[in-house]
Amino acid sequence: MLRVAVVGSGPSGCYTAQSLVQSDPGVLVDVLDRLPCPYGLVRYGVAPDHEKIKSLQGSLRTVLEHERVRFLGGVRVGGPGGLPVERLRGLYHAVVYCVGAATDRRLGIPGEELPGSWSATEFVSWYSAHPDAADAGFLRGVRSAVVIGVGNVAVDVTRMLVRGAAELRPTDIPQAALDTLTASGLTEVQMAGRRGPAQARFTTKELRELGALPGTDVTVDEAELALDPADPGALPAGPRRNLEVLRAWAARSATAAAARRVRLRFFLRPVELLAEGGRVGAVRFERTAPDGAGGVTGTGRYEDVPAQLVLRSVGYRGVPLEGLPFDPASGTIPHQEGRVLRDGAPSPGEYVAGWIKRGPTGVIGTNRPCAKETVTSLLADAPALARTDVPQDPVAVLRAAGVEPVPWDGWLAIERAEAELGARLGRGVVKLADWDALLGVARVS
């Protein structure tokens, strides 16, 4: 039997495991995750009110319950206190790293470190109950917010900022985040991009959801739309539909009775976060203009937008994993068709898939062909990977080294506890949001 470790239980990790067991009946797969809970960004990155996307957990669950796949949660690989990469490699014939892109891109502007300035990633982790996240007082004293970025994550955090209790209560959002969001005094959110609407990365479906929020008025500045030189008829279907939605919003009158307002802004580049009372108080933007080559150039005209909360949503970035090569320019692990490259040559038994392989691009489904390519390479290498020193049960070796993995039954116990918590609160499933609670439930099982 070929024993393979897959590090990461998000979509790329699960699709890799699925492809392995479907392609070769002689493969056993252990899916390792640092967290005691599986599913990666599907659990901790998809907004609570996106139930359809979150339902993808069902298909990932089928993979992790396969008779030749084993989930091992609570296993940290690399870094302080983690299992060294070299040690893990000795426990399996092959290891596939599917560790995603764990951090966010920076703006690189003055004031970015002010209190009240956060990455969208941190905010998403908080309302998604990621055990690393803490209630950092995101909305304390906040009347207005600015979201920098015009992709789907920017739309998600904007929508969550203005959602009401009636829409959030049926979701699995942790109770503390629900209470904070619904009690917020925030009345306005501005979402800004440095380029025009034709270059925005959000999908039309996500965009339209903003316009359907109860008690929220969505506005667009007609003058900013007019700055975009793109010919709608020459645009691909997605950007063309986005423009149609934005122009319809720009043409309608504001609703005076709306409790909250969302403004979509374009051709604004952040240049500085301004302080007020020891925390962020405004964002200084420079007005940009199309440069005729698909980009923008500064105009030297500036606008200060008041905000006590700033969320930057300008993309994810991979981080180095101790013991593996890393390309800091692309934020990825160097590879050739999924084979990890060390000093330009394939490293036997080491592979990558997902965002750490190709960068943070594509949608969830993009991970399927990405995983398939890596698995094809791995199975082609299988004859050369045969070793007699691979232990029959890597878990026994891990336990002897002081690592106590959370098995699938432990995760099922967490699921039951979250359902019981929801029942006590008069809601559906409610996520547990801290390490001690998650591990306590899992270990008892």
C-alpha positions as CSV (number, residue, x, y, z in Angstrom):
1,M,0.0,0.0,0.0
2,L,1.1,3.6,-0.7
3,R,0.7,5.8,2.3
4,V,0.2,9.5,1.5
5,A,-0.3,12.4,3.9
6,V,-2.3,15.4,2.7
7,V,-1.6,18.5,4.8
8,G,-4.8,20.7,4.8
9,S,-8.4,19.6,4.8
10,G,-9.9,22.4,2.7
11,P,-11.2,21.9,-0.8
12,S,-7.7,21.4,-2.4
13,G,-6.8,18.8,0.3
14,C,-10.1,17.0,0.0
15,Y,-10.0,16.9,-3.8
16,T,-6.4,15.6,-3.6
17,A,-7.4,12.8,-1.3
18,Q,-10.5,12.0,-3.5
19,S,-8.4,11.9,-6.6
20,L,-5.8,9.6,-4.9
21,V,-8.3,7.0,-3.7
22,Q,-10.3,7.1,-6.9
23,S,-7.2,6.7,-9.1
24,D,-5.5,3.9,-7.2
25,P,-7.1,1.3,-5.0
26,G,-3.7,0.7,-3.3
27,V,-3.5,4.2,-1.7
28,L,-4.2,5.1,1.9
29,V,-4.5,8.8,2.7
30,D,-4.2,10.6,6.0
31,V,-5.6,14.2,5.8
32,L,-3.9,16.3,8.4
33,D,-5.1,19.7,9.6
34,R,-3.7,22.1,12.2
35,L,-7.3,22.7,13.4
36,P,-9.5,20.1,15.0
37,C,-12.2,20.9,12.4
38,P,-12.1,20.0,8.7
39,Y,-13.1,21.9,5.5
40,G,-10.7,24.9,5.7
41,L,-12.0,28.0,4.0
42,V,-15.4,26.4,3.4
43,R,-15.9,26.4,7.2
44,Y,-13.8,29.5,8.1
45,G,-13.9,31.7,5.0
46,V,-17.4,31.5,3.5
47,A,-19.8,34.0,4.9
48,P,-22.4,32.5,7.3
49,D,-25.3,33.7,5.1
50,H,-24.0,31.9,2.0
51,E,-25.6,28.6,2.9
52,K,-25.4,27.2,-0.6
53,I,-21.6,27.5,-0.8
54,K,-21.3,26.2,2.8
55,S,-23.3,23.1,1.8
56,L,-20.2,22.0,-0.1
57,Q,-19.1,20.6,3.2
58,G,-21.4,17.7,2.4
59,S,-19.3,16.6,-0.6
60,L,-16.0,17.2,1.3
61,R,-17.4,15.1,4.2
62,T,-18.0,12.2,1.8
63,V,-14.3,12.3,0.9
64,L,-13.2,12.3,4.5
65,E,-15.4,9.4,5.4
66,H,-14.0,7.2,2.6
67,E,-12.8,3.9,3.9
68,R,-9.2,4.6,2.8
69,V,-9.1,8.2,4.0
70,R,-8.5,9.2,7.6
71,F,-8.9,12.7,9.1
72,L,-6.3,13.7,11.7
73,G,-7.1,17.2,13.2
74,G,-5.0,19.2,15.6
75,V,-1.7,18.3,13.9
76,R,0.5,21.3,13.3
77,V,3.2,20.8,10.6
78,G,6.2,23.0,10.6
79,G,6.9,26.1,12.7
80,P,7.1,26.4,16.5
81,G,5.7,23.4,18.2
82,G,4.9,21.7,14.9
83,L,5.9,18.4,13.4
84,P,9.0,19.0,11.3
85,V,8.6,18.6,7.6
86,E,11.5,16.1,7.6
87,R,9.8,14.0,10.3
88,L,6.5,13.9,8.5
89,R,8.2,12.9,5.3
90,G,9.6,9.9,7.1
91,L,6.1,8.7,8.1
92,Y,4.7,8.5,4.6
93,H,5.7,7.5,1.1
94,A,4.6,10.9,-0.1
95,V,3.3,14.2,1.3
96,V,1.1,16.7,-0.5
97,Y,0.9,20.2,1.0
98,C,-2.4,21.9,0.5
99,V,-1.9,24.7,3.0
100,G,-3.6,27.5,1.0
101,A,-2.7,31.2,1.3
102,A,-2.9,32.0,5.0
103,T,-2.3,35.8,5.1
104,D,-3.4,38.9,3.4
105,R,-1.7,41.4,1.2
106,R,-0.8,44.8,2.6
107,L,-1.5,48.3,1.3
108,G,1.9,49.6,2.2
109,I,0.7,53.0,3.2
110,P,1.2,55.3,6.3
111,G,-1.3,54.6,9.1
112,E,-2.0,51.0,8.1
113,E,-1.1,49.8,11.7
114,L,-3.5,52.2,13.4
115,P,-6.1,50.6,15.8
116,G,-9.3,50.1,13.8
117,S,-7.3,49.1,10.6
118,W,-7.7,45.4,9.9
119,S,-7.4,42.9,7.1
120,A,-10.7,41.5,5.8
121,T,-9.2,38.1,6.6
122,E,-9.1,38.9,10.3
123,F,-12.7,40.1,10.2
124,V,-13.9,37.1,8.3
125,S,-12.1,34.8,10.8
126,W,-13.9,36.5,13.7
127,Y,-17.4,36.1,12.3
128,S,-16.6,32.6,11.1
129,A,-15.5,31.4,14.6
130,H,-11.9,30.6,13.6
131,P,-10.3,29.5,16.8
132,D,-7.3,31.8,16.2
133,A,-9.5,34.8,16.0
134,A,-10.3,37.1,18.9
135,D,-13.0,39.7,19.5
136,A,-10.8,42.6,18.7
137,G,-13.6,45.2,19.2
138,F,-14.0,45.6,15.5
139,L,-17.2,47.6,15.8
140,R,-16.7,49.4,19.1
141,G,-17.6,53.1,18.6
142,V,-17.8,52.6,14.8
143,R,-20.3,54.8,12.9
144,S,-18.8,54.4,9.4
145,A,-16.5,51.9,7.7
146,V,-14.4,51.7,4.6
147,V,-13.7,48.5,2.8
148,I,-10.7,48.7,0.4
149,G,-11.1,46.3,-2.5
150,V,-13.8,45.4,-5.0
151,G,-13.7,41.6,-5.1
152,N,-16.1,39.0,-3.6
153,V,-14.5,39.1,-0.2
154,A,-15.0,42.8,-0.1
155,V,-18.6,42.4,-0.9
156,D,-18.9,39.7,1.7
157,V,-17.6,41.8,4.6
158,T,-19.6,44.8,3.4
159,R,-22.7,42.7,3.4
160,M,-22.0,41.3,6.9
161,L,-21.4,44.7,8.3
162,V,-25.0,45.8,7.4
163,R,-26.9,42.5,7.8
164,G,-29.7,42.6,10.3
165,A,-30.4,40.1,13.1
166,A,-33.3,38.5,11.2
167,E,-31.0,37.5,8.4
168,L,-28.1,36.4,10.5
169,R,-29.9,34.5,13.3
170,P,-30.7,31.4,11.2
171,T,-27.0,31.0,10.3
172,D,-24.2,29.3,12.2
173,I,-22.4,32.6,13.1
174,P,-21.1,32.4,16.7
175,Q,-23.4,34.1,19.2
176,A,-20.9,36.8,20.3
177,A,-20.4,37.9,16.7
178,L,-24.1,37.9,16.1
179,D,-24.7,40.1,19.2
180,T,-21.9,42.5,18.2
181,L,-23.0,42.9,14.6
182,T,-26.7,43.3,15.3
183,A,-26.0,45.9,18.1
184,S,-23.6,47.9,16.0
185,G,-24.1,51.6,15.6
186,L,-22.6,51.6,12.1
187,T,-24.7,53.4,9.5
188,E,-22.5,53.7,6.4
189,V,-20.0,51.5,4.6
190,Q,-18.0,52.7,1.6
191,M,-16.4,50.1,-0.6
192,A,-13.7,51.5,-2.8
193,G,-11.5,50.3,-5.7
194,R,-8.5,52.1,-7.4
195,R,-9.7,51.1,-10.8
196,G,-13.1,51.3,-12.6
197,P,-16.2,49.0,-12.4
198,A,-15.2,47.1,-15.5
199,Q,-12.1,45.8,-13.7
200,A,-13.9,44.9,-10.4
201,R,-13.4,41.3,-9.4
202,F,-16.8,40.7,-7.7
203,T,-19.4,38.4,-9.4
204,T,-22.8,39.7,-10.5
205,K,-24.5,37.4,-8.1
206,E,-22.6,38.7,-5.1
207,L,-23.1,42.3,-6.2
208,R,-26.9,41.9,-6.5
209,E,-27.1,40.5,-3.0
210,L,-26.0,43.9,-1.7
211,G,-29.0,45.5,-3.4
212,A,-31.4,43.1,-1.8
213,L,-30.5,43.8,1.8
214,P,-33.4,44.9,4.0
215,G,-33.1,48.4,5.4
216,T,-30.0,49.2,3.4
217,D,-29.7,51.7,0.6
218,V,-27.0,51.0,-2.0
219,T,-25.7,53.9,-4.0
220,V,-23.2,54.5,-6.8
221,D,-21.8,57.8,-8.1
222,E,-22.8,58.3,-11.7
223,A,-19.7,60.5,-12.3
224,E,-17.4,57.7,-11.2
225,L,-19.1,55.3,-13.5
226,A,-18.7,57.7,-16.4
227,L,-14.9,57.8,-15.8
228,D,-14.6,54.2,-17.1
229,P,-13.8,54.3,-20.8
230,A,-14.7,50.6,-21.3
231,D,-17.3,49.9,-24.0
232,P,-19.9,47.7,-22.3
233,G,-20.6,45.9,-25.6
234,A,-17.0,44.8,-25.8
235,L,-16.8,43.5,-22.2
236,P,-17.1,39.8,-21.2
237,A,-20.5,38.8,-19.8
238,G,-19.6,39.1,-16.1
239,P,-18.2,42.7,-16.2
240,R,-21.0,43.7,-18.6
241,R,-23.7,42.5,-16.2
242,N,-21.9,44.2,-13.3
243,L,-22.1,47.5,-15.1
244,E,-25.8,47.0,-15.8
245,V,-26.4,46.5,-12.1
246,L,-24.3,49.5,-11.0
247,R,-25.9,51.8,-13.6
248,A,-29.3,50.9,-12.4
249,W,-28.3,51.7,-8.8
250,A,-26.8,55.0,-9.8
251,A,-30.0,56.0,-11.6
252,R,-32.3,55.4,-8.7
253,S,-33.0,57.8,-5.8
254,A,-31.7,57.3,-2.3
255,T,-34.2,55.8,0.2
256,A,-34.5,58.3,3.1
257,A,-35.9,55.7,5.5
258,A,-33.0,53.3,5.1
259,A,-31.2,52.7,8.4
260,R,-27.9,51.9,6.7
261,R,-26.2,52.9,3.5
262,V,-23.6,51.3,1.3
263,R,-21.7,53.4,-1.3
264,L,-19.7,51.7,-4.0
265,R,-16.8,53.9,-5.1
266,F,-14.3,53.7,-8.0
267,F,-11.1,55.3,-9.2
268,L,-9.9,55.9,-5.6
269,R,-6.5,54.8,-4.4
270,P,-5.8,54.8,-0.7
271,V,-2.6,56.7,0.2
272,E,-2.9,57.1,3.9
273,L,-5.0,56.2,7.0
274,L,-5.5,59.3,9.1
275,A,-5.6,59.1,12.9
276,E,-8.2,60.6,15.2
277,G,-8.2,60.0,19.0
278,G,-5.5,57.4,18.8
279,R,-7.1,55.3,16.2
280,V,-8.1,55.4,12.5
281,G,-10.5,58.3,11.8
282,A,-10.4,58.6,8.0
283,V,-8.9,57.2,4.8
284,R,-7.2,59.6,2.4
285,F,-7.8,58.6,-1.2
286,E,-6.2,59.9,-4.3
287,R,-8.5,60.2,-7.3
288,T,-7.2,58.0,-10.2
289,A,-7.9,58.1,-13.9
290,P,-7.5,55.5,-16.7
291,D,-4.0,55.5,-18.2
292,G,-5.1,54.0,-21.5
293,A,-3.3,50.8,-21.0
294,G,-5.7,49.0,-18.6
295,G,-4.3,50.6,-15.5
296,V,-4.7,53.9,-13.6
297,T,-2.6,56.9,-12.8
298,G,-2.8,59.4,-10.0
299,T,-4.4,62.8,-10.6
300,G,-3.0,64.7,-7.6
301,R,-6.6,65.3,-6.3
302,Y,-7.5,63.8,-2.8
303,E,-10.5,63.0,-0.8
304,D,-10.7,62.1,2.9
305,V,-13.4,59.6,3.8
306,P,-14.3,59.4,7.5
307,A,-14.1,55.9,9.0
308,Q,-13.5,54.4,12.4
309,L,-13.1,50.9,10.8
310,V,-11.0,50.1,7.7
311,L,-10.9,46.6,6.2
312,R,-8.4,46.0,3.5
313,S,-9.5,43.3,1.0
314,V,-6.8,43.3,-1.6
315,G,-6.0,39.6,-1.9
316,Y,-4.5,36.7,-0.1
317,R,-0.9,35.6,0.1
318,G,0.9,32.3,0.9
319,V,3.3,32.1,3.8
320,P,6.5,30.0,4.1
321,L,6.3,26.6,5.7
322,E,9.5,25.9,7.7
323,G,11.4,23.1,5.9
324,L,10.0,23.7,2.5
325,P,11.3,26.0,-0.3
326,F,9.3,29.2,-0.9
327,D,9.1,31.8,-3.6
328,P,8.5,35.2,-1.9
329,A,7.7,36.9,-5.1
330,S,4.7,34.7,-5.9
331,G,3.9,33.5,-2.4
332,T,4.0,29.9,-3.5
333,I,6.1,26.8,-3.2
334,P,8.1,26.2,-6.4
335,H,6.9,23.2,-8.2
336,Q,6.8,21.4,-11.5
337,E,3.3,19.8,-12.3
338,G,2.8,19.6,-8.5
339,R,6.3,18.2,-7.7
340,V,8.1,20.4,-5.1
341,L,11.3,21.8,-6.5
342,R,14.4,22.1,-4.3
343,D,17.2,23.9,-6.0
344,G,15.4,23.5,-9.3
345,A,15.0,19.7,-9.1
346,P,12.0,17.7,-8.1
347,S,12.1,16.6,-4.4
348,P,11.2,12.9,-4.1
349,G,7.9,12.4,-2.3
350,E,7.0,16.1,-1.8
351,Y,4.0,17.7,-3.7
352,V,1.8,20.7,-3.6
353,A,-1.8,21.5,-4.6
354,G,-4.2,24.5,-4.2
355,W,-3.3,28.1,-3.6
356,I,0.1,27.3,-2.2
357,K,0.9,25.8,-5.6
358,R,-0.7,28.2,-8.0
359,G,-1.4,31.4,-5.9
360,P,-4.8,32.6,-4.7
361,T,-6.7,32.4,-8.0
362,G,-9.8,30.7,-9.2
363,V,-12.9,29.5,-7.4
364,I,-13.4,26.5,-5.2
365,G,-13.9,24.2,-8.3
366,T,-10.6,25.3,-9.7
367,N,-9.0,23.1,-7.1
368,R,-10.2,19.9,-8.8
369,P,-8.0,20.0,-11.9
370,C,-5.2,21.5,-9.8
371,A,-5.4,18.5,-7.5
372,K,-5.7,16.0,-10.4
373,E,-2.5,17.3,-12.0
374,T,-0.6,16.8,-8.7
375,V,-2.0,13.3,-8.2
376,T,-1.1,12.3,-11.7
377,S,2.5,13.3,-11.0
378,L,2.5,11.5,-7.6
379,L,1.1,8.3,-9.0
380,A,3.6,8.4,-11.9
381,D,6.4,8.6,-9.3
382,A,4.9,5.8,-7.1
383,P,7.4,3.1,-8.1
384,A,10.3,5.3,-7.1
385,L,8.6,6.2,-3.8
386,A,8.4,2.6,-2.4
387,R,10.2,2.5,0.9
388,T,10.2,-0.2,3.6
389,D,10.8,2.1,6.5
390,V,7.4,3.7,6.4
391,P,5.5,2.8,9.6
392,Q,2.3,0.7,9.4
393,D,0.5,3.2,11.6
394,P,1.8,6.8,11.5
395,V,-0.7,7.8,14.2
396,A,1.1,5.5,16.7
397,V,4.4,7.3,15.9
398,L,2.7,10.7,16.3
399,R,1.3,9.8,19.7
400,A,4.7,8.5,20.8
401,A,6.1,11.9,19.9
402,G,3.4,13.7,22.0
403,V,1.1,14.6,19.2
404,E,-2.5,13.5,19.9
405,P,-4.5,13.9,16.6
406,V,-8.2,14.6,16.7
407,P,-9.9,11.7,14.8
408,W,-13.1,11.9,12.8
409,D,-15.1,10.9,15.8
410,G,-13.7,13.9,17.6
411,W,-14.9,16.2,14.8
412,L,-18.4,14.6,14.9
413,A,-18.5,15.3,18.6
414,I,-17.8,19.0,17.9
415,E,-20.6,19.0,15.3
416,R,-23.0,17.6,17.9
417,A,-21.9,20.1,20.5
418,E,-22.5,23.0,18.0
419,A,-26.0,21.6,17.3
420,E,-26.7,21.4,21.0
421,L,-25.5,24.9,21.6
422,G,-27.8,26.2,18.8
423,A,-30.8,24.4,20.4
424,R,-30.1,26.0,23.7
425,L,-29.9,29.4,22.1
426,G,-33.1,28.9,20.1
427,R,-31.1,28.9,16.8
428,G,-29.8,26.3,14.4
429,V,-26.2,25.1,14.5
430,V,-24.0,27.7,16.3
431,K,-20.2,27.5,15.9
432,L,-17.9,27.1,18.9
433,A,-15.3,29.8,18.7
434,D,-12.3,29.0,20.8
435,W,-9.6,26.3,21.0
436,D,-10.3,25.1,24.5
437,A,-14.0,24.5,23.8
438,L,-13.2,22.7,20.5
439,L,-10.5,20.5,21.9
440,G,-12.3,19.8,25.1
441,V,-15.3,18.4,23.2
442,A,-13.1,16.5,20.7
443,R,-10.9,14.9,23.4
444,V,-13.9,13.8,25.5
445,S,-15.2,11.9,22.5
